[in-house]
Amino acid sequence: MHDIRAIKDNPAAFDLALSRRGLEALALVVLGIDEARRAKILASETAQAAQNAASKEAGAAKGRGDEAEFQRLRALVSEKKEEIARLTAEAEAEGARLKAALEVVPNLPLHEVPDGPDESGNVEIRRWGNPRNFDFTPAEHFEIKGVAPLMDFTRAAKLSGARFVVLQGAVIRLHRALSQFMLDTHVNEHGLLETWTPVLVKSETMYGTGNLPKFAEDSYQTTNGWWLVPTSEVSLTNLVAGEIKDEAELPIRMTAHTQCFRSEAGSAGRDTSGMLRQHQFEKVEMVTICTPQTALEEHARMTACAEAILEKLGIPYRTIVLCTGDMGFGSQKTHDIEAWLPGQAKYREISSVSTCGQFQGRRMNARYRAPGGKPDFVATLNGSGLAVGRCMIAVLENGQQADGSVDLPAVLHPYLGGKGRISATGDLV
């Protein structure tokens, strides 16, 4: 959510930032609505002052026995009361109009974010690791001989429809091992607070992170009004909604492993094979609540936390900064981390790490107070650390062998009872 005062102070800068995201100028529109709201408020206050004066004069007229003047003033008080009610209602309507206009406007990109219309404008900032040279043609994850029988899309479709999967045996053990390894790394090495949160949340919770109202079709809602979280960013970030934190409590750095649910609206025909794009999946999420002054430092830190997981697993990756035309709704700046998938012979997104500035803090009314200072809105950050299913795809494809078996990263062996391979027959050995 944007601060109308900041728009009023520099409307040209606001419109320029929107233009970098390919959007039309809006400053005059929202300022016009705000001016109408303020005019109604001022008129209401003027009417209130007139009512108070008439009420006082009516008392004086009554005291001196001037019945005619008393009746005139009493009628004026009644008239002003009705006028105040009308103006107050009109001011509230303009306020609702202003809120509706602002709540669908995306966050403004930082100056350092590259300009671009879409993903073609993204800029690679570093790479780690070298893609393996295979002496055979590498398969996609769902085609690997030892994996395919344990990854059942047909029976999942019987249960739920397209874009679901049933995992069994060694594959689901690997999936579980990855999530545990990620959590342990973030907690023990990166100092994040492990947190468990609901996956069913209220509409105001989805609103706080910017998922509502604009992106309702991207999520699932139950018949009694709850929403299934698209990521635990929603619940973790909203833990501070409506609160005022002491500056000494910040930064708050959290991680959570949850089920996530996305309708994948608008993605028809994309990544329909395998489990790259599913309606139900798991993520280990990272969220930071901090002061605006430390947000960029925290952004670099969070990106490094996500990259460390891939480095420990030995998965080659590249990190890119998204351009203005490819950024998410609530982001000021985003790093995408893309893992190398030999089966596709390309890098694919496995983590997205964003700093949102005070955009979400203002929507949630989440604030902090410096010693002796006034409350100000917190800054928020979120990032995948990592998407568990996509990480498993990377592990399977990078570790596959010519006979259809898969060698697993050494860091996962303790989580697999000391075993480190999925055989060509699908056994964990």
FIDO-354626 format. One record per residue (C-alpha): residue number from 1; residue in one letter; chain; x, y, z. Coordinates in Angstrom, 2 decimals. Last residue first. Example, Ala and Ser with C-alpha at 12.3 -4.5 7.8 and 13.67 -1.06 7.14 Angstrom:
2
ATOM     k   r   c         x         y         z
ATOM     2   S   A     13.67     -1.06      7.14
ATOM     1   A   A     12.30     -4.50      7.80
END
This chain:
429
ATOM     k   r   c         x         y         z
ATOM   429   V   A     20.46    -48.07     -0.93
ATOM   428   L   A     17.03    -46.48     -1.35
ATOM   427   D   A     15.20    -48.74     -3.79
ATOM   426   G   A     13.64    -47.54     -7.04
ATOM   425   T   A     14.78    -50.41     -9.30
ATOM   424   A   A     17.52    -48.29    -10.87
ATOM   423   S   A     18.77    -47.67     -7.36
ATOM   422   I   A     18.18    -44.50     -5.37
ATOM   421   R   A     21.45    -43.70     -3.68
ATOM   420   G   A     22.91    -42.27     -0.51
ATOM   419   K   A     21.92    -44.34      2.49
ATOM   418   G   A     23.12    -43.35      5.95
ATOM   417   G   A     19.63    -43.49      7.43
ATOM   416   L   A     18.32    -41.04      4.85
ATOM   415   Y   A     18.70    -37.81      6.83
ATOM   414   P   A     22.36    -38.61      7.53
ATOM   413   H   A     22.86    -39.16      3.77
ATOM   412   L   A     21.46    -35.76      2.78
ATOM   411   V   A     24.73    -33.82      3.08
ATOM   410   A   A     26.38    -36.43      0.80
ATOM   409   P   A     24.23    -35.44     -2.18
ATOM   408   L   A     22.27    -38.34     -3.77
ATOM   407   D   A     23.41    -40.60     -6.59
ATOM   406   V   A     20.44    -41.54     -8.78
ATOM   405   S   A     19.85    -44.83    -10.63
ATOM   404   G   A     18.62    -45.09    -14.20
ATOM   403   D   A     21.57    -47.10    -15.56
ATOM   402   A   A     23.22    -44.00    -17.04
ATOM   401   Q   A     23.26    -42.17    -13.71
ATOM   400   Q   A     21.08    -39.40    -12.32
ATOM   399   G   A     22.49    -37.00     -9.72
ATOM   398   N   A     21.82    -33.71    -11.51
ATOM   397   E   A     18.28    -34.73    -12.48
ATOM   396   L   A     17.32    -36.13     -9.10
ATOM   395   V   A     18.82    -33.28     -7.05
ATOM   394   A   A     17.29    -30.62     -9.32
ATOM   393   I   A     13.84    -32.24     -9.18
ATOM   392   M   A     14.17    -32.49     -5.39
ATOM   391   C   A     14.87    -28.75     -5.25
ATOM   390   R   A     11.74    -28.13     -7.30
ATOM   389   G   A      9.71    -30.20     -4.85
ATOM   388   V   A     11.18    -28.50     -1.78
ATOM   387   A   A     10.87    -24.86     -2.88
ATOM   386   L   A     13.84    -23.51     -0.95
ATOM   385   G   A     14.68    -21.42      1.14
ATOM   384   S   A     12.07    -19.45     -0.67
ATOM   383   G   A     12.19    -15.74      0.08
ATOM   382   N   A     10.47    -12.99      1.99
ATOM   381   L   A     11.29     -9.49      3.15
ATOM   380   T   A      9.43     -6.93      5.24
ATOM   379   A   A     10.07     -3.34      6.28
ATOM   378   V   A      8.39     -2.01      9.41
ATOM   377   F   A      6.11      1.03      9.44
ATOM   376   D   A      7.01      3.92     11.74
ATOM   375   P   A      6.11      4.60     15.36
ATOM   374   K   A      7.38      7.90     16.77
ATOM   373   G   A     10.80      8.20     18.33
ATOM   372   G   A     12.27      8.26     21.83
ATOM   371   P   A     13.93      4.87     21.32
ATOM   370   A   A     12.96      3.63     17.83
ATOM   369   R   A      9.40      2.39     17.44
ATOM   368   Y   A      8.24     -0.35     15.11
ATOM   367   R   A      5.12     -0.75     13.01
ATOM   366   A   A      2.79     -3.29     11.42
ATOM   365   N   A     -0.36     -1.64     10.05
ATOM   364   M   A     -0.81     -4.72      7.84
ATOM   363   R   A     -1.12     -2.76      4.56
ATOM   362   R   A      1.55     -0.29      5.75
ATOM   361   G   A      3.94     -3.09      6.71
ATOM   360   Q   A      3.32     -4.75      3.34
ATOM   359   F   A      4.64     -1.77      1.37
ATOM   358   Q   A      7.25     -0.74      3.95
ATOM   357   G   A     10.17     -2.09      1.90
ATOM   356   C   A      9.13     -5.19     -0.03
ATOM   355   T   A     12.47     -6.97     -0.30
ATOM   354   S   A     12.22    -10.08     -2.39
ATOM   353   V   A     13.90    -13.49     -2.66
ATOM   352   S   A     12.60    -15.91     -5.31
ATOM   351   S   A     13.82    -19.48     -5.15
ATOM   350   I   A     13.95    -22.53     -7.42
ATOM   349   E   A     13.61    -20.85    -10.80
ATOM   348   R   A     14.80    -22.95    -13.72
ATOM   347   Y   A     18.22    -23.01    -15.44
ATOM   346   K   A     18.29    -24.93    -18.69
ATOM   345   A   A     19.21    -28.24    -20.26
ATOM   344   Q   A     15.68    -29.54    -19.65
ATOM   343   G   A     16.81    -32.87    -18.22
ATOM   342   P   A     20.02    -31.25    -17.01
ATOM   341   L   A     18.14    -28.90    -14.64
ATOM   340   W   A     20.43    -26.11    -13.41
ATOM   339   A   A     18.95    -24.24    -10.48
ATOM   338   E   A     17.65    -20.67    -10.80
ATOM   337   I   A     17.82    -18.17     -7.97
ATOM   336   D   A     15.58    -15.15     -8.48
ATOM   335   H   A     16.56    -11.92     -6.76
ATOM   334   T   A     13.80     -9.37     -6.31
ATOM   333   K   A     13.67     -5.63     -5.66
ATOM   332   Q   A     10.84     -3.35     -4.51
ATOM   331   S   A      8.40     -6.26     -4.39
ATOM   330   G   A      4.71     -6.32     -3.55
ATOM   329   F   A      3.29     -7.07     -7.01
ATOM   328   G   A      6.09     -9.37     -8.19
ATOM   327   M   A      8.84     -8.18    -10.48
ATOM   326   D   A      8.99     -9.10    -14.19
ATOM   325   G   A      8.49     -5.71    -15.83
ATOM   324   T   A     10.83     -3.84    -13.48
ATOM   323   C   A     13.70     -6.23    -14.09
ATOM   322   L   A     14.42     -9.23    -11.91
ATOM   321   V   A     17.91     -9.62    -10.46
ATOM   320   I   A     19.46    -12.93    -11.38
ATOM   319   T   A     21.25    -15.64     -9.44
ATOM   318   R   A     22.64    -18.70    -11.23
ATOM   317   Y   A     22.75    -22.27    -10.05
ATOM   316   P   A     24.81    -25.45    -10.06
ATOM   315   I   A     23.54    -28.00     -7.50
ATOM   314   G   A     26.19    -29.33     -5.13
ATOM   313   L   A     23.70    -29.93     -2.31
ATOM   312   K   A     25.68    -27.70      0.06
ATOM   311   E   A     25.84    -25.07     -2.69
ATOM   310   L   A     22.10    -25.30     -3.29
ATOM   309   I   A     21.32    -24.69      0.38
ATOM   308   A   A     23.86    -21.86      0.57
ATOM   307   E   A     22.11    -19.99     -2.24
ATOM   306   A   A     18.97    -19.65     -0.12
ATOM   305   C   A     20.88    -18.23      2.84
ATOM   304   A   A     22.89    -15.94      0.53
ATOM   303   T   A     19.65    -14.45     -0.83
ATOM   302   M   A     18.48    -13.83      2.74
ATOM   301   R   A     21.68    -11.96      3.59
ATOM   300   A   A     21.56     -9.79      0.47
ATOM   299   H   A     17.96     -8.87      1.24
ATOM   298   E   A     18.81     -8.22      4.90
ATOM   297   E   A     21.38     -5.63      3.83
ATOM   296   L   A     18.77     -4.11      1.54
ATOM   295   A   A     16.22     -3.95      4.37
ATOM   294   T   A     18.49     -2.40      7.01
ATOM   293   Q   A     17.26      1.22      6.79
ATOM   292   P   A     13.62      0.17      6.42
ATOM   291   T   A     13.76     -1.50      9.86
ATOM   290   C   A     13.29     -5.26     10.01
ATOM   289   I   A     10.83     -8.14      9.65
ATOM   288   T   A     12.40    -11.10      7.83
ATOM   287   V   A     10.65    -14.08      6.24
ATOM   286   M   A     12.11    -17.36      4.98
ATOM   285   E   A     10.02    -20.16      3.48
ATOM   284   V   A     10.65    -23.89      3.29
ATOM   283   K   A      8.24    -24.88      0.60
ATOM   282   E   A      5.86    -27.72     -0.10
ATOM   281   F   A      3.51    -28.32     -3.02
ATOM   280   Q   A     -0.15    -28.42     -3.98
ATOM   279   H   A     -1.40    -26.96     -7.28
ATOM   278   Q   A      1.76    -28.12     -9.05
ATOM   277   R   A      4.28    -26.61    -11.47
ATOM   276   L   A      7.59    -28.50    -11.68
ATOM   275   M   A      6.01    -31.86    -10.89
ATOM   274   G   A      6.33    -33.64    -14.20
ATOM   273   S   A      4.82    -32.56    -17.50
ATOM   272   T   A      2.40    -29.62    -17.62
ATOM   271   D   A      5.17    -27.07    -17.43
ATOM   270   R   A      3.06    -24.31    -19.01
ATOM   269   G   A     -0.07    -25.23    -21.00
ATOM   268   A   A     -2.44    -23.23    -18.84
ATOM   267   S   A     -0.50    -20.87    -16.58
ATOM   266   G   A     -3.14    -18.13    -16.30
ATOM   265   A   A     -4.40    -19.26    -12.94
ATOM   264   E   A     -1.88    -21.53    -11.22
ATOM   263   S   A     -4.51    -22.32     -8.55
ATOM   262   R   A     -1.85    -22.22     -5.88
ATOM   261   F   A     -1.56    -24.12     -2.61
ATOM   260   C   A      1.35    -24.39     -0.20
ATOM   259   Q   A      2.13    -27.08      2.38
ATOM   258   T   A      4.44    -25.77      5.03
ATOM   257   H   A      8.03    -25.55      6.25
ATOM   256   A   A      8.71    -22.35      8.16
ATOM   255   T   A     11.58    -19.91      8.62
ATOM   254   M   A     11.85    -16.73     10.63
ATOM   253   R   A     14.12    -13.71     11.03
ATOM   252   I   A     12.95    -10.87     13.29
ATOM   251   P   A     15.31     -7.95     12.84
ATOM   250   L   A     14.35     -6.26     15.04
ATOM   249   E   A     13.44     -6.57     18.72
ATOM   248   A   A     15.63     -3.58     19.63
ATOM   247   E   A     13.45     -1.39     17.39
ATOM   246   D   A     10.56     -2.01     19.77
ATOM   245   K   A      7.69     -3.60     17.91
ATOM   244   I   A      4.28     -2.01     17.35
ATOM   243   E   A      1.64     -4.57     16.39
ATOM   242   G   A     -1.32     -4.51     13.99
ATOM   241   A   A      0.16     -7.27     11.83
ATOM   240   V   A      3.34     -8.74     13.35
ATOM   239   L   A      2.45    -12.39     12.71
ATOM   238   N   A      1.26    -11.23      9.29
ATOM   237   T   A      4.66    -11.84      7.72
ATOM   236   L   A      4.73    -15.49      8.81
ATOM   235   S   A      1.15    -16.22      7.68
ATOM   234   V   A      1.42    -14.85      4.15
ATOM   233   E   A      5.08    -15.76      3.60
ATOM   232   S   A      3.86    -19.29      4.36
ATOM   231   T   A      3.19    -19.68      0.65
ATOM   230   P   A      0.07    -19.81     -1.53
ATOM   229   V   A     -1.89    -19.98      1.74
ATOM   228   L   A     -5.28    -21.69      1.63
ATOM   227   W   A     -7.88    -18.99      2.22
ATOM   226   W   A    -10.65    -19.09      4.80
ATOM   225   G   A    -14.12    -17.81      3.91
ATOM   224   N   A    -16.45    -20.59      5.05
ATOM   223   T   A    -16.67    -22.21      1.61
ATOM   222   T   A    -12.89    -22.43      1.38
ATOM   221   Q   A    -10.83    -20.12     -0.78
ATOM   220   Y   A     -8.07    -21.21     -3.18
ATOM   219   S   A     -5.47    -18.84     -4.57
ATOM   218   D   A     -4.47    -17.29     -7.91
ATOM   217   E   A     -8.00    -16.04     -8.59
ATOM   216   A   A     -7.82    -13.71     -5.59
ATOM   215   F   A     -4.85    -11.87     -7.03
ATOM   214   K   A     -6.00     -8.23     -6.95
ATOM   213   P   A     -7.84     -8.21     -3.63
ATOM   212   L   A     -5.91     -9.73     -2.05
ATOM   211   N   A     -2.48    -11.35     -2.26
ATOM   210   G   A     -0.87     -8.08     -1.13
ATOM   209   T   A      0.80     -9.35      2.06
ATOM   208   G   A     -1.76     -7.76      4.38
ATOM   207   Y   A     -4.69     -8.65      2.14
ATOM   206   M   A     -4.05    -12.37      2.57
ATOM   205   T   A     -4.23    -11.86      6.34
ATOM   204   E   A     -7.35     -9.70      6.00
ATOM   203   S   A     -9.01    -12.53      4.08
ATOM   202   K   A     -8.46    -14.94      6.96
ATOM   201   V   A     -5.93    -17.79      6.93
ATOM   200   L   A     -5.77    -21.56      6.45
ATOM   199   V   A     -2.18    -22.82      6.19
ATOM   198   P   A     -1.68    -22.23      9.91
ATOM   197   T   A      1.84    -21.47     11.16
ATOM   196   W   A      4.85    -23.36     12.49
ATOM   195   T   A      7.98    -21.33     13.15
ATOM   194   E   A     11.68    -22.09     13.09
ATOM   193   L   A     13.59    -18.97     14.10
ATOM   192   L   A     16.39    -18.23     11.64
ATOM   191   G   A     20.02    -18.17     12.82
ATOM   190   H   A     21.64    -19.02      9.49
ATOM   189   E   A     23.68    -22.03     10.58
ATOM   188   N   A     21.50    -23.95     13.03
ATOM   187   V   A     18.03    -22.71     12.05
ATOM   186   H   A     18.48    -22.24      8.30
ATOM   185   T   A     20.57    -25.40      7.93
ATOM   184   D   A     18.22    -27.51     10.06
ATOM   183   L   A     15.21    -26.29      8.10
ATOM   182   M   A     16.79    -27.01      4.74
ATOM   181   F   A     17.97    -30.49      5.80
ATOM   180   Q   A     14.50    -31.33      7.12
ATOM   179   S   A     12.87    -30.24      3.86
ATOM   178   L   A     15.39    -32.19      1.81
ATOM   177   A   A     15.01    -35.35      3.89
ATOM   176   R   A     11.23    -35.27      3.42
ATOM   175   H   A     11.56    -35.09     -0.36
ATOM   174   L   A     14.20    -37.82     -0.33
ATOM   173   R   A     11.90    -40.04      1.71
ATOM   172   I   A      9.13    -39.20     -0.76
ATOM   171   V   A     11.32    -40.41     -3.60
ATOM   170   A   A     12.58    -43.55     -1.84
ATOM   169   G   A      9.08    -44.92     -1.31
ATOM   168   Q   A      6.12    -43.01     -2.66
ATOM   167   L   A      5.05    -39.74     -4.24
ATOM   166   V   A      1.51    -39.11     -5.52
ATOM   165   V   A      1.31    -36.10     -7.81
ATOM   164   F   A     -1.05    -33.21     -8.55
ATOM   163   R   A     -1.15    -30.90    -11.53
ATOM   162   A   A     -4.27    -32.37    -13.16
ATOM   161   G   A     -7.19    -33.82    -11.24
ATOM   160   S   A     -7.65    -34.65     -7.57
ATOM   159   L   A     -7.85    -38.37     -6.85
ATOM   158   K   A     -7.82    -39.83    -10.36
ATOM   157   A   A     -5.27    -37.18    -11.35
ATOM   156   A   A     -3.07    -38.39     -8.49
ATOM   155   R   A     -3.50    -41.92     -9.87
ATOM   154   T   A     -2.08    -40.83    -13.21
ATOM   153   F   A      0.63    -38.56    -11.83
ATOM   152   D   A      2.49    -41.26     -9.94
ATOM   151   M   A      6.10    -40.55     -8.98
ATOM   150   L   A      7.52    -43.74     -7.43
ATOM   149   P   A      7.49    -45.77    -10.67
ATOM   148   A   A      9.34    -42.92    -12.49
ATOM   147   V   A     12.21    -42.56    -10.02
ATOM   146   G   A     14.51    -45.54    -10.67
ATOM   145   K   A     14.16    -45.22    -14.45
ATOM   144   I   A     14.45    -41.44    -14.65
ATOM   143   E   A     11.55    -40.16    -16.77
ATOM   142   F   A      9.82    -38.05    -14.07
ATOM   141   H   A     13.03    -36.17    -13.33
ATOM   140   E   A     13.81    -35.25    -16.92
ATOM   139   A   A     16.33    -37.53    -18.57
ATOM   138   P   A     20.02    -36.91    -19.21
ATOM   137   T   A     21.36    -37.98    -22.63
ATOM   136   F   A     24.45    -40.08    -21.91
ATOM   135   D   A     28.10    -39.31    -21.23
ATOM   134   F   A     26.92    -36.41    -19.06
ATOM   133   N   A     29.04    -33.30    -18.48
ATOM   132   R   A     27.89    -31.76    -15.20
ATOM   131   P   A     26.83    -28.14    -15.09
ATOM   130   N   A     29.50    -26.00    -13.43
ATOM   129   G   A     29.08    -24.47    -10.01
ATOM   128   W   A     27.94    -21.00     -8.93
ATOM   127   R   A     26.77    -18.17    -11.15
ATOM   126   R   A     26.46    -14.43    -10.58
ATOM   125   I   A     24.55    -11.21    -11.38
ATOM   124   E   A     22.30    -12.28    -14.24
ATOM   123   V   A     20.07     -9.44    -15.39
ATOM   122   N   A     16.36     -9.73    -16.16
ATOM   121   G   A     15.12     -7.74    -19.16
ATOM   120   S   A     13.93    -10.75    -21.17
ATOM   119   E   A     11.79    -11.66    -18.15
ATOM   118   D   A      9.37     -8.86    -19.06
ATOM   117   P   A      9.26     -5.21    -20.17
ATOM   116   G   A     12.64     -4.13    -18.82
ATOM   115   D   A     14.28     -1.60    -16.53
ATOM   114   P   A     17.01     -2.79    -14.17
ATOM   113   V   A     16.42     -2.40    -10.41
ATOM   112   E   A     18.95      0.06     -8.94
ATOM   111   H   A     16.38      2.86     -8.55
ATOM   110   L   A     14.18      0.69     -6.33
ATOM   109   P   A     10.96     -0.50     -7.87
ATOM   108   L   A      7.61      0.91     -6.68
ATOM   107   N   A      5.13     -1.50     -5.12
ATOM   106   P   A      2.08     -2.44     -7.12
ATOM   105   V   A     -1.16     -0.42     -7.29
ATOM   104   V   A     -4.20     -2.59     -6.45
ATOM   103   E   A     -4.58     -1.27     -2.90
ATOM   102   L   A     -4.31      2.37     -3.98
ATOM   101   A   A     -7.51      2.66     -6.01
ATOM   100   A   A     -9.64      0.69     -3.54
ATOM    99   K   A     -8.27      2.77     -0.65
ATOM    98   L   A     -9.09      6.00     -2.48
ATOM    97   R   A    -12.61      4.85     -3.25
ATOM    96   A   A    -13.10      3.79      0.37
ATOM    95   G   A    -11.96      7.24      1.45
ATOM    94   E   A    -14.31      8.84     -1.08
ATOM    93   A   A    -17.18      6.80      0.39
ATOM    92   E   A    -16.12      7.79      3.91
ATOM    91   A   A    -16.14     11.45      2.89
ATOM    90   E   A    -19.62     11.04      1.38
ATOM    89   A   A    -20.91      9.40      4.57
ATOM    88   T   A    -19.42     12.20      6.66
ATOM    87   L   A    -20.94     14.79      4.32
ATOM    86   R   A    -24.41     13.25      4.63
ATOM    85   A   A    -24.23     12.90      8.42
ATOM    84   I   A    -22.92     16.46      8.75
ATOM    83   E   A    -25.74     17.80      6.54
ATOM    82   E   A    -28.36     15.98      8.62
ATOM    81   K   A    -26.95     17.47     11.82
ATOM    80   K   A    -26.73     20.87     10.14
ATOM    79   E   A    -30.45     20.79      9.36
ATOM    78   S   A    -31.34     19.75     12.91
ATOM    77   V   A    -29.22     22.55     14.35
ATOM    76   L   A    -30.84     25.01     11.90
ATOM    75   A   A    -34.32     23.87     13.00
ATOM    74   R   A    -33.32     24.48     16.62
ATOM    73   L   A    -32.02     27.92     15.62
ATOM    72   R   A    -35.33     28.91     14.06
ATOM    71   Q   A    -37.31     27.50     17.00
ATOM    70   F   A    -35.17     29.44     19.51
ATOM    69   E   A    -35.45     32.61     17.49
ATOM    68   A   A    -39.24     32.36     17.57
ATOM    67   E   A    -39.29     31.45     21.27
ATOM    66   D   A    -37.22     34.43     22.42
ATOM    65   G   A    -37.62     33.82     26.18
ATOM    64   R   A    -34.18     35.09     27.23
ATOM    63   G   A    -33.00     31.65     28.21
ATOM    62   K   A    -34.41     29.98     25.12
ATOM    61   A   A    -32.54     32.42     22.94
ATOM    60   A   A    -29.28     31.66     24.84
ATOM    59   G   A    -29.78     27.94     24.44
ATOM    58   A   A    -30.48     28.39     20.75
ATOM    57   E   A    -27.27     30.43     20.46
ATOM    56   K   A    -25.24     27.51     21.82
ATOM    55   S   A    -26.92     25.03     19.48
ATOM    54   A   A    -26.42     27.38     16.55
ATOM    53   A   A    -22.69     27.68     17.35
ATOM    52   N   A    -22.27     23.90     17.68
ATOM    51   Q   A    -24.18     23.31     14.45
ATOM    50   A   A    -22.07     25.87     12.61
ATOM    49   A   A    -18.86     24.23     13.87
ATOM    48   Q   A    -20.17     20.82     12.77
ATOM    47   A   A    -21.05     22.23      9.35
ATOM    46   T   A    -17.50     23.51      8.97
ATOM    45   E   A    -16.14     20.12     10.07
ATOM    44   S   A    -18.35     18.38      7.54
ATOM    43   A   A    -17.25     20.76      4.81
ATOM    42   L   A    -13.61     20.10      5.71
ATOM    41   I   A    -14.16     16.32      5.62
ATOM    40   K   A    -15.96     16.55      2.29
ATOM    39   A   A    -13.14     18.65      0.84
ATOM    38   R   A    -10.57     16.16      2.17
ATOM    37   R   A    -12.30     13.29      0.41
ATOM    36   A   A    -12.52     15.23     -2.85
ATOM    35   E   A     -8.82     16.07     -2.58
ATOM    34   D   A     -8.02     12.42     -1.91
ATOM    33   I   A     -9.93     11.35     -5.00
ATOM    32   G   A     -8.09     13.92     -7.08
ATOM    31   L   A     -4.77     12.84     -5.57
ATOM    30   V   A     -5.55      9.27     -6.60
ATOM    29   V   A     -6.26     10.23    -10.21
ATOM    28   L   A     -3.53     12.86    -10.52
ATOM    27   A   A     -0.91     10.37     -9.27
ATOM    26   L   A     -2.01      7.51    -11.49
ATOM    25   A   A      0.28      7.62    -14.53
ATOM    24   E   A     -0.04      4.49    -16.67
ATOM    23   L   A      1.79      1.27    -15.89
ATOM    22   G   A      4.74     -0.41    -17.63
ATOM    21   R   A      6.63     -1.07    -14.40
ATOM    20   R   A      9.06      1.76    -15.17
ATOM    19   S   A      5.98      3.91    -15.81
ATOM    18   L   A      4.92      3.31    -12.21
ATOM    17   A   A      8.23      4.71    -10.97
ATOM    16   L   A      7.80      7.78    -13.18
ATOM    15   D   A      4.25      8.28    -11.89
ATOM    14   F   A      5.40      8.27     -8.28
ATOM    13   A   A      8.36     10.55     -9.02
ATOM    12   A   A      6.03     13.05    -10.73
ATOM    11   P   A      3.59     12.97     -7.82
ATOM    10   N   A      6.23     14.09     -5.31
ATOM     9   D   A      4.83     15.35     -2.00
ATOM     8   K   A      1.28     14.27     -2.84
ATOM     7   I   A      2.42     10.72     -3.60
ATOM     6   A   A      4.34     10.62     -0.32
ATOM     5   R   A      1.25     11.86      1.55
ATOM     4   I   A     -0.91      9.21     -0.13
ATOM     3   D   A      1.31      6.54      1.40
ATOM     2   H   A      1.24      3.46     -0.84
ATOM     1   M   A      0.00      0.00      0.00
END
